[in-house]
C-alpha cells in the first residue's frame, strides 16, 4: 500500500473533527503530491506527542525555526510506509528516545496550521507516543532544547494546539 493510500484510509477511519478531516481528504484528492513538502498548496505532516503517563509528563521540543515548544513531528518521507510510521520516525529522530510506541487507535487529533511561504499549510496528523519513565532524550539539529514538562506546565509554555493534543491524549488514556 502506498503512503498516499494509507493516509486516505487513516483519515477516512478517523472519527473526530469531521469538517477538518474532510478538508484533509479534499486536499489529498486535489493534490496527488499533497503528502510531500514540495506541494506548495500545503502538505500532510505527521507528529507525535511523547508522553510518560506514569510520570504525568510530556516531552516537547523547542523548535529551532519557530522558537516554540511543540510535539515532535515533521514531513513525510518516501521511505515512510504509513503516517504512523512517519510520526514514530519523527518522534524518535527529534527526541533521541528509543523504544517509543504509538498509542493504539490511530491519530489523536488533526491540526491544520499556516506556515510561511512558499508553502501555505501543514495538515498535521497527530499521534501520541508512549515513553518509559526512564527514557533518555537528546537534542536534535532541529531543536534548541528538548525537555519534559508536567501536564499542568504545558499550557504555560506551549500554544493551544499542543494543549489540545495533550487533552485528547489524556482522554484517550483516561488519565
Beta strands, then each sheet from edge to edge (+ up, - down):
strand 1: 43-52
strand 2: 57-63
strand 3: 69-70
strand 4: 72-75
strand 5: 101-102
strand 6: 109-114
strand 7: 121-130
strand 8: 143-150
sheet 1: 3+ 2- 1+ 4-
sheet 2: 3+ 2- 1+ 7+ 5-
sheet 3: 3+ 2- 1+ 7+ 6-
sheet 4: 3+ 2- 8+
end
